[in-house]
Each structure stands twice: as C-alpha cells, then as structure tokens.
C-alpha cells in the first residue's frame, strides 16, 4: 500500500506540475497579447492621423481666394505682380492669393505663406520679407519713433468685425485655412496692430470668378498688371 500511495503521489505531483506550467504560459502570453494589441492600435492611430493630414484642405483641385496687403510703417505697398508658380499658390497681380494646389507641395499643411512667397521668388521669415521687386524689408528701422516689427494679421473676410489673429513667429509657416481669408503683412511698432487689407482688395474678393481665373498650367506667365 505504501508503494501504491507513493505512486499516486508522484502521479498527482506530475499532473500538478504540468498544470502549473500551462498556467505560467498563460500568465506570460496574456501580457504579450495585450502589448501587441496596444502597439497595433498606436500604429493604426498614427496611420490615420498621417493620412488625414496628407489629405487635409486645401486639397489638389481646390481653388480658394484670400485678399492680402503689404503695409510698411504707415503706407500700403503695391501688389505682387510676378506670377511664376510651380505648385499652385499664386497671385494674378490682382491683390488676391489664389490657393489652388497642383500637387501635395502646396496642399494641406504645406499650403503656407512661405510657399506663396517662394512661388514668386520672394521670401519671408520672422524678421524680414523679400518682395517680387527685389526690395528686402527688415524689422528694426524707426517707425513713428519705435522699432518696426514684422507681423502677419489674419482676418475673416466675411466677418471683419472679429478680432484678427496676429502672428509674429513662424511666419513662413502661416497656413491658409479656408476660402475667403484676408491677410496683412505689416512692419509696424510692437504696440500697433496691422490694419485690414484695403477695401478695394476685399471688394475684388467678392467679385472674383474662380472658373475664369483658374490656372490651366502649373507655371503661369509673368504679368504686367498695374501696381496698386
């Protein structure tokens, strides 16, 4: 009997050991499965966000218009008239910015003020801008007894009574967010807010015909439109 009891104990111990091993494997396998689900979920969220940003407005084929003006100290400057445009953000010498992406370089998050300036051979950073005439305007000069600083004001052309957004940093990256915005690029004292674009710019924005002004080719010809 003793021998039989011993054999039974050995068998029970073997079964218990086998059962314990399975439990350990379960304990290890479950956290690994959870970790895998978390990683896959994070990758899915990242992919969805990236895809959404890549296809965010303005998209290729959209045709938005924004009025703009350039203001230095106390004087409005002439329109930008050079129309070369590789990617689809340009002006027709009409005081408007045509946001009409031809490719992804001018769409979504890449539809920026910097892209507009680069298209006509100009440039803008946080303390200066270069116009199509070759004039470089750099902040710091005397403007009514104060140093001039560079600001970009974003207005809603359909609600000019609303306070504009005033931007002083990362001006090259200021995005075009919707149709019918209005921008003033201004060198003014720190205590002064840029004015809205001139009324004639905003009036023309109300009458512009997107189909008539739609560009047929990625690169436009240089215009000789009158300044103003």
C-alpha positions in Angstrom: 0.0 0.0 0.0 2.8 2.3 0.8 4.2 1.7 -2.6 0.9 2.4 -4.2 0.4 5.6 -2.2 3.8 6.8 -3.3 3.0 6.1 -6.9 -0.3 8.1 -6.6 1.5 11.0 -5.0 4.1 11.0 -7.9 1.3 11.0 -10.5 -0.6 13.8 -8.7 2.6 15.8 -8.5 3.3 15.3 -12.1 -0.2 16.4 -13.1 0.2 19.4 -10.8 3.5 20.3 -12.4 2.1 20.1 -15.8 -0.9 22.2 -14.9 1.4 24.8 -13.3 3.4 25.0 -16.5 0.3 25.8 -18.5 -0.7 28.5 -16.1 2.7 30.1 -16.3 2.5 30.1 -20.1 -0.9 31.7 -19.8 0.5 34.4 -17.5 3.3 35.2 -19.9 1.1 35.0 -23.1 -1.7 37.3 -21.9 0.5 40.5 -21.3 2.3 39.8 -24.6 -1.0 39.8 -26.4 -2.1 43.0 -24.7 1.1 44.7 -25.6 0.7 43.6 -29.2 -2.8 45.0 -29.3 -1.6 48.3 -27.9 1.2 48.6 -30.5 -1.1 47.8 -33.3 -3.6 50.3 -32.1 -1.0 53.0 -31.8 0.2 52.3 -35.4 -3.4 52.5 -36.6 -3.9 55.8 -34.9 -0.6 57.2 -36.3 -1.5 56.0 -39.8 -5.0 57.5 -39.7 -3.6 60.8 -38.4 -0.9 60.9 -41.1 -3.4 60.0 -43.8 -5.8 62.7 -42.6 -3.0 65.4 -42.5 -1.9 64.3 -46.0 -5.4 64.8 -47.4 -6.4 67.9 -45.3 -7.7 71.0 -47.1 -6.8 72.7 -49.3 -6.6 69.6 -51.5 -5.3 69.3 -55.0 -8.1 70.8 -57.2 -9.5 73.2 -54.5 -9.4 76.9 -55.5 -9.6 79.3 -52.6 -9.0 83.1 -52.7 -7.7 85.3 -50.0 -7.2 89.1 -50.1 -3.8 90.3 -48.9 -1.9 93.6 -48.5 1.6 94.7 -47.5 1.8 97.6 -45.0 5.1 99.3 -44.0 5.0 101.7 -41.1 2.1 103.8 -42.3 1.9 103.1 -46.0 0.4 100.3 -48.1 2.6 98.9 -50.8 2.0 97.8 -54.4 0.6 94.4 -55.4 2.8 91.5 -56.1 2.7 91.0 -59.8 5.2 88.2 -60.6 3.1 85.1 -61.3 5.6 82.2 -61.6 4.1 79.3 -59.7 5.4 75.7 -59.6 3.0 74.2 -57.0 -0.3 76.1 -57.0 -0.3 79.1 -54.6 0.0 82.3 -56.6 -1.4 85.8 -57.4 -2.6 87.1 -60.7 -1.4 90.6 -59.8 -4.9 91.3 -58.5 -4.3 91.7 -54.8 -5.5 88.2 -54.1 -3.7 85.0 -53.2 -5.1 82.1 -55.3 -4.7 78.9 -53.3 -5.0 76.3 -56.0 -2.7 73.3 -55.2 -1.4 71.5 -58.3 0.4 68.9 -56.1 1.0 68.0 -52.4 3.7 70.6 -52.0 1.1 73.3 -51.8 -1.7 71.4 -50.2 -2.8 70.6 -46.6 -0.1 71.6 -44.1 2.2 72.8 -46.9 -0.3 75.5 -48.1 1.6 78.3 -46.4 2.5 81.9 -46.7 6.1 80.8 -47.2 5.0 78.7 -50.3 3.3 81.8 -51.7 6.4 83.9 -51.3 8.7 81.2 -52.7 6.5 80.8 -55.8 7.2 84.4 -57.0 10.9 84.3 -55.9 10.4 86.2 -52.6 10.9 85.1 -49.1 9.6 85.6 -45.6 11.0 84.8 -42.1 10.3 86.2 -38.6 12.1 89.5 -39.1 12.1 90.3 -42.8 10.4 89.7 -46.2 11.6 90.0 -49.8 9.1 91.3 -52.4 9.0 90.5 -56.1 10.5 93.9 -56.8 13.7 92.8 -55.1 13.0 95.0 -52.1 14.0 93.5 -48.8 12.3 94.9 -45.7 13.9 94.1 -42.4 12.4 95.0 -39.0 14.2 97.3 -36.6 14.0 100.6 -38.5 12.4 103.6 -37.0 8.6 103.7 -37.4 7.0 106.6 -35.7 9.6 106.7 -33.0 9.5 102.9 -32.3 11.4 100.0 -33.9 9.3 98.3 -36.6 8.5 94.6 -36.1 7.1 92.2 -38.6 3.5 90.9 -38.0 1.0 89.0 -40.1 -2.7 89.6 -39.3 -5.3 87.0 -40.4 -8.8 88.4 -40.9 -12.0 86.7 -41.8 -13.2 88.5 -45.0 -16.8 87.6 -44.1 -16.5 88.9 -40.5 -14.1 91.8 -40.4 -15.6 92.9 -37.1 -13.9 89.9 -35.5 -10.5 90.4 -33.9 -7.8 89.3 -36.3 -5.2 86.7 -35.4 -1.8 88.4 -35.0 1.2 86.2 -35.7 4.8 87.2 -35.0 6.6 83.8 -35.1 7.0 81.1 -37.7 5.6 83.5 -40.4 6.9 81.3 -43.1 4.6 78.5 -41.9 1.4 80.6 -41.6 -1.2 78.3 -43.2 -4.1 79.0 -45.4 -7.0 77.5 -43.6 -10.1 78.3 -45.6 -11.6 80.2 -48.5 -12.0 84.0 -48.2 -9.4 84.9 -45.6 -7.6 88.2 -45.6 -4.0 88.8 -44.6 -2.0 91.9 -43.9 1.8 91.6 -43.9 2.9 94.6 -41.8 6.0 96.3 -40.4 4.6 98.3 -37.5 5.6 99.2 -34.0 5.1 96.5 -31.4 2.2 98.4 -29.9 0.3 98.7 -33.3 -1.9 96.0 -34.9 -1.9 95.7 -38.7 -4.9 97.2 -40.5 -7.1 95.1 -42.6 -6.3 94.9 -46.4 -7.5 97.9 -48.4 -11.3 97.9 -49.3 -10.6 97.5 -53.0 -8.8 94.2 -52.3 -11.8 93.0 -50.3 -14.3 94.2 -52.9 -12.5 92.3 -55.6 -12.5 89.2 -53.5 -16.4 89.5 -53.6 -16.4 89.5 -57.4 -13.7 87.1 -58.4 -14.7 84.3 -60.6 -12.9 81.0 -59.7 -13.5 79.5 -63.1 -12.4 82.5 -65.1 -9.2 82.8 -63.1 -8.4 79.1 -62.8 -4.9 78.3 -63.9 -4.6 75.7 -66.7 -0.8 75.0 -66.2 1.4 74.7 -63.2 3.6 77.6 -64.2 2.0 81.0 -65.1 3.4 83.7 -67.3 4.7 86.9 -65.8 2.1 89.6 -65.8 2.5 93.4 -66.3 -0.6 94.3 -64.3 -0.6 97.9 -62.9 0.6 98.3 -59.4 -1.8 99.4 -56.7 
